[in-house]
């Protein structure tokens, strides 16, 4: 587990993004904030007493992977490659636990309204809990490994040494500050989302998953610069969170359906209950797919919502 001394070091270096920051250093500041969140949730993720610790640690690692990708043009490849891989392995180990946490919690909620089949549901949950126990053992093994410790130590050094691994501008006149580049990065992320409009009519679940990833990238991009954006940015991010939650539920259903279908050694009653449950949640996913454009996409794509982002970017001076 990371020492309090190292966590304190990160906290001492934490600072808001400024408009005249070099874009690479702004990225370093954003990554540092999420690294603190990742490490603060490590102990809870090991213990497993609060499933939100795994969730929060996983979110932090996924945000950092996205942010590293967003700012990768401003760092030397060799300076960030090991950090990208360390975050990938950490996110993977956390993801296995988190997916099972969500499945178990959903089934426990399902039991409340289906007490007549509580026993077979309990049998399914028991099998999922055994898988989660193994996933948590794998997670702890990774967190205790030399490779994880090496990743964390190297990452902390990278985040607390301004200028480390940076590709500087070729001339003073080349755009290189936050106020020069942030709007472009935001517009590119927004364009990547809005491009999906032409494929939504016949979209499948893989397409919706890709759209969810694009929305995440947009949110993380705007989040990275909220320190220098106007107040409308927060309202815009709230809208993005609503879209992510909607698409996230669809993705949870797809993941759960696949995992439940792979469960073995269920008795006849448990198998029947499992199959009925999958049919039910799949119907929910299909309904969300059908209603996505009218309920989610069109409200997001309104002039009013988009204008909040445009107005927020006017603060980039």
C-alpha positions as CSV (number, residue, x, y, z in Angstrom):
1,X,0.0,0.0,0.0
2,X,1.3,3.5,-0.8
3,X,2.7,5.3,2.2
4,X,1.1,8.4,3.7
5,X,4.4,10.2,3.0
6,X,4.0,9.6,-0.8
7,X,0.3,10.5,-0.7
8,X,1.2,13.7,1.1
9,X,3.8,14.5,-1.5
10,X,1.2,14.3,-4.2
11,X,-1.3,16.4,-2.2
12,X,1.4,19.1,-1.7
13,X,1.9,19.3,-5.5
14,X,-1.8,19.5,-6.3
15,X,-2.8,22.8,-7.9
16,X,-5.6,24.1,-10.2
17,X,-5.1,24.4,-13.9
18,X,-4.3,27.9,-15.1
19,X,-4.9,29.5,-18.5
20,X,-1.2,30.2,-19.1
21,X,-0.1,26.7,-18.1
22,X,1.8,24.8,-20.7
23,X,-0.7,22.2,-22.0
24,X,1.5,19.3,-20.9
25,X,1.8,20.7,-17.4
26,X,-2.0,21.1,-17.3
27,X,-2.3,17.4,-18.1
28,X,0.1,16.6,-15.4
29,X,-2.0,18.5,-12.9
30,X,-5.2,16.7,-13.9
31,X,-3.5,13.3,-13.7
32,X,-2.1,14.2,-10.3
33,X,-5.6,14.9,-8.9
34,X,-6.9,11.5,-10.2
35,X,-3.8,9.7,-8.9
36,X,-4.6,11.0,-5.4
37,X,-8.1,9.6,-5.8
38,X,-6.8,6.2,-7.0
39,X,-4.4,5.9,-4.0
40,X,-6.9,7.1,-1.5
41,X,-9.2,4.3,-2.4
42,X,-6.6,1.5,-2.5
43,X,-7.1,0.5,1.1
44,X,-10.9,0.3,0.8
45,X,-10.6,-1.7,-2.5
46,X,-8.4,-4.2,-0.7
47,X,-10.8,-4.6,2.2
48,X,-14.0,-5.0,0.1
49,X,-16.2,-3.6,2.8
50,X,-17.5,-0.7,0.7
51,X,-18.0,-1.5,-3.0
52,X,-17.8,2.2,-3.8
53,X,-14.0,2.2,-3.1
54,X,-13.4,-0.2,-6.0
55,X,-15.7,1.9,-8.2
56,X,-14.0,5.2,-7.3
57,X,-10.5,3.7,-7.8
58,X,-11.5,2.2,-11.1
59,X,-13.0,5.5,-12.3
60,X,-9.8,7.3,-11.4
61,X,-7.6,4.8,-13.3
62,X,-9.9,5.0,-16.4
63,X,-9.9,8.8,-16.3
64,X,-6.1,8.8,-16.2
65,X,-5.8,6.4,-19.1
66,X,-8.1,8.7,-21.1
67,X,-6.3,11.9,-20.0
68,X,-2.9,10.4,-20.9
69,X,-4.2,9.6,-24.3
70,X,-5.7,13.1,-24.7
71,X,-2.3,14.8,-23.8
72,X,-0.1,12.2,-25.4
73,X,1.0,14.5,-28.2
74,X,2.7,16.7,-25.6
75,X,4.8,14.0,-24.0
76,X,7.6,11.7,-25.2
77,X,6.3,8.2,-25.9
78,X,8.9,6.6,-23.6
79,X,8.0,9.0,-20.8
80,X,4.4,7.7,-20.4
81,X,4.3,4.2,-21.9
82,X,5.0,2.5,-18.5
83,X,2.4,4.6,-16.8
84,X,-0.2,3.7,-19.5
85,X,0.5,0.0,-19.0
86,X,0.4,0.2,-15.2
87,X,-3.0,2.0,-15.3
88,X,-4.3,-0.6,-17.8
89,X,-3.4,-3.5,-15.6
90,X,-4.8,-1.8,-12.5
91,X,-8.1,-0.9,-14.3
92,X,-8.4,-4.5,-15.5
93,X,-8.0,-6.0,-12.0
94,X,-10.4,-3.5,-10.5
95,X,-12.9,-4.0,-13.4
96,X,-13.3,-7.7,-12.7
97,X,-14.3,-7.0,-9.1
98,X,-16.5,-4.0,-10.0
99,X,-18.5,-5.9,-12.7
100,X,-19.3,-8.6,-10.2
101,X,-20.2,-6.1,-7.5
102,X,-22.8,-4.6,-9.8
103,X,-24.2,-7.9,-10.8
104,X,-24.5,-9.1,-7.2
105,X,-26.1,-5.8,-6.1
106,X,-28.6,-5.9,-8.9
107,X,-29.6,-9.5,-8.1
108,X,-30.0,-8.6,-4.4
109,X,-32.4,-5.8,-5.4
110,X,-34.2,-8.2,-7.6
111,X,-34.7,-10.6,-4.7
112,X,-36.6,-7.9,-2.7
113,X,-39.4,-8.0,-5.2
114,X,-39.2,-11.7,-6.0
115,X,-39.2,-13.3,-2.5
116,X,-40.9,-16.4,-4.0
117,X,-37.7,-17.3,-5.8
118,X,-35.3,-16.0,-3.2
119,X,-33.6,-19.4,-2.7
120,X,-32.5,-20.0,-6.4
121,X,-31.4,-16.3,-6.7
122,X,-29.3,-16.8,-3.6
123,X,-27.7,-19.8,-5.2
124,X,-26.8,-17.7,-8.2
125,X,-25.5,-14.9,-6.0
126,X,-23.3,-17.4,-4.1
127,X,-21.6,-18.5,-7.3
128,X,-21.0,-14.9,-8.3
129,X,-19.6,-14.1,-4.8
130,X,-17.1,-16.9,-5.2
131,X,-16.0,-15.4,-8.5
132,X,-15.8,-12.0,-6.8
133,X,-13.7,-13.4,-4.0
134,X,-11.3,-14.8,-6.6
135,X,-11.3,-11.5,-8.5
136,X,-10.5,-9.6,-5.2
137,X,-7.6,-12.1,-4.5
138,X,-6.3,-11.3,-8.0
139,X,-6.6,-7.6,-7.4
140,X,-4.8,-7.8,-4.0
141,X,-2.1,-9.9,-5.7
142,X,-1.6,-7.2,-8.3
143,X,-1.6,-4.4,-5.7
144,X,1.0,-6.3,-3.6
145,X,3.2,-7.0,-6.7
146,X,6.6,-5.5,-7.4
147,X,5.3,-4.4,-10.8
148,X,2.5,-2.3,-9.2
149,X,4.8,-0.8,-6.6
150,X,7.3,0.1,-9.4
151,X,4.5,1.6,-11.5
152,X,3.2,3.7,-8.6
153,X,6.7,5.0,-7.6
154,X,7.5,5.9,-11.2
155,X,4.2,7.5,-11.7
156,X,4.5,9.6,-8.6
157,X,7.9,10.8,-9.8
158,X,6.5,11.7,-13.2
159,X,3.6,13.6,-11.7
160,X,5.7,15.6,-9.2
161,X,8.5,16.6,-11.6
162,X,7.3,19.5,-14.0
163,X,9.0,19.3,-17.3
164,X,9.6,15.6,-17.1
165,X,9.1,13.9,-20.5
166,X,7.6,17.0,-22.1
167,X,7.7,17.8,-25.8
168,X,8.1,21.5,-25.8
169,X,6.9,23.9,-28.6
170,X,9.3,24.4,-31.5
171,X,9.0,28.2,-31.2
172,X,7.5,30.6,-28.7
173,X,4.8,31.5,-31.2
174,X,3.5,27.9,-31.4
175,X,0.3,27.4,-29.5
176,X,1.3,25.6,-26.3
177,X,-0.7,27.1,-23.4
178,X,-4.1,25.9,-22.1
179,X,-5.8,29.1,-23.3
180,X,-4.5,28.3,-26.8
181,X,-5.4,24.6,-27.0
182,X,-8.2,23.7,-24.6
183,X,-11.0,24.8,-26.9
184,X,-9.6,22.8,-29.8
185,X,-9.4,19.7,-27.6
186,X,-12.9,20.1,-26.4
187,X,-14.3,20.7,-29.9
188,X,-12.6,17.6,-31.2
189,X,-14.0,15.5,-28.4
190,X,-17.5,17.0,-29.0
191,X,-17.2,16.3,-32.7
192,X,-16.3,12.7,-32.0
193,X,-19.6,12.4,-30.1
194,X,-21.8,14.3,-32.5
195,X,-20.5,12.2,-35.4
196,X,-22.5,9.2,-34.1
197,X,-25.8,11.0,-35.1
198,X,-25.6,9.4,-38.6
199,X,-25.5,5.8,-37.2
200,X,-27.9,6.0,-34.3
201,X,-30.9,4.8,-36.3
202,X,-29.5,1.3,-36.8
203,X,-27.0,1.2,-34.0
204,X,-26.2,-2.1,-32.2
205,X,-24.8,-2.5,-28.7
206,X,-21.2,-2.4,-29.9
207,X,-21.9,1.0,-31.5
208,X,-23.6,2.3,-28.3
209,X,-20.6,1.1,-26.2
210,X,-18.3,3.0,-28.6
211,X,-20.5,6.1,-28.2
212,X,-20.3,5.7,-24.4
213,X,-16.5,5.8,-24.6
214,X,-16.7,8.9,-26.8
215,X,-19.0,10.6,-24.2
216,X,-16.5,9.7,-21.5
217,X,-13.7,11.2,-23.4
218,X,-15.7,14.4,-23.9
219,X,-16.6,14.6,-20.2
220,X,-13.0,14.0,-19.2
221,X,-11.8,16.6,-21.6
222,X,-14.2,19.2,-20.3
223,X,-13.5,18.2,-16.7
224,X,-9.8,18.7,-17.3
225,X,-10.3,22.4,-17.9
226,X,-13.1,23.3,-15.6
227,X,-10.7,25.4,-13.5
228,X,-10.4,27.8,-16.5
229,X,-13.9,27.5,-18.0
230,X,-17.0,29.4,-17.2
231,X,-19.8,28.2,-14.9
232,X,-21.8,26.7,-17.8
233,X,-19.2,23.9,-18.0
234,X,-20.5,22.3,-14.8
235,X,-24.0,22.2,-16.1
236,X,-22.8,20.7,-19.4
237,X,-20.8,18.1,-17.5
238,X,-24.0,17.2,-15.5
239,X,-25.7,16.6,-18.8
240,X,-22.9,14.3,-19.9
241,X,-23.1,12.4,-16.6
242,X,-26.8,11.7,-17.3
243,X,-26.0,10.3,-20.7
244,X,-23.2,8.2,-19.3
245,X,-25.5,6.8,-16.6
246,X,-28.0,5.9,-19.3
247,X,-25.5,4.2,-21.5
248,X,-23.6,2.7,-18.5
249,X,-26.7,0.8,-17.5
250,X,-27.0,-0.7,-21.0
251,X,-23.4,-1.8,-20.8
252,X,-23.9,-3.3,-17.3
253,X,-26.7,-5.4,-18.7
254,X,-24.6,-6.6,-21.6
255,X,-21.8,-7.5,-19.3
256,X,-24.1,-9.2,-16.8
257,X,-26.0,-11.2,-19.5
258,X,-22.7,-12.6,-20.8
259,X,-21.4,-13.4,-17.4
260,X,-24.6,-15.1,-16.2
261,X,-24.8,-17.2,-19.3
262,X,-21.3,-18.5,-18.5
263,X,-22.3,-19.7,-15.0
264,X,-21.9,-23.4,-14.6
265,X,-23.2,-26.0,-12.1
266,X,-26.6,-24.3,-11.6
267,X,-29.4,-26.7,-10.8
268,X,-32.5,-26.8,-13.0
269,X,-34.5,-24.2,-11.0
270,X,-31.5,-21.8,-10.7
271,X,-30.9,-22.1,-14.5
272,X,-34.6,-21.2,-15.2
273,X,-34.5,-18.2,-12.8
274,X,-31.2,-17.1,-14.3
275,X,-32.6,-17.3,-17.9
276,X,-35.8,-15.4,-16.9
277,X,-33.7,-12.7,-15.2
278,X,-31.5,-12.3,-18.4
279,X,-34.7,-12.0,-20.5
280,X,-35.9,-9.2,-18.1
281,X,-32.8,-7.1,-18.1
282,X,-32.2,-7.6,-21.8
283,X,-35.7,-6.2,-22.4
284,X,-34.7,-3.2,-20.3
285,X,-31.6,-2.7,-22.5
286,X,-33.7,-3.0,-25.7
287,X,-36.1,-0.4,-24.3
288,X,-33.2,1.9,-23.6
289,X,-31.8,1.4,-27.0
290,X,-35.2,2.2,-28.6
291,X,-35.7,5.3,-26.5
292,X,-32.1,6.6,-26.6
293,X,-32.6,9.2,-29.4
294,X,-35.8,10.7,-28.1
295,X,-35.0,10.5,-24.4
296,X,-31.3,11.2,-24.3
297,X,-29.7,12.2,-27.6
298,X,-32.1,15.0,-28.7
299,X,-32.1,16.7,-25.2
300,X,-28.3,16.6,-25.2
301,X,-28.0,17.9,-28.7
302,X,-30.2,21.0,-28.2
303,X,-28.9,24.5,-28.8
304,X,-29.4,25.4,-25.1
305,X,-27.2,22.6,-23.9
306,X,-24.5,23.2,-26.5
307,X,-24.5,26.9,-25.8
308,X,-23.6,26.3,-22.2
309,X,-20.4,24.8,-23.3
310,X,-19.7,27.5,-25.9
311,X,-20.3,30.2,-23.3
312,X,-18.1,28.4,-20.8
313,X,-15.2,28.4,-23.3
314,X,-15.4,32.2,-23.6
315,X,-13.5,32.3,-20.3
316,X,-10.4,31.0,-22.0
317,X,-8.4,34.2,-22.1
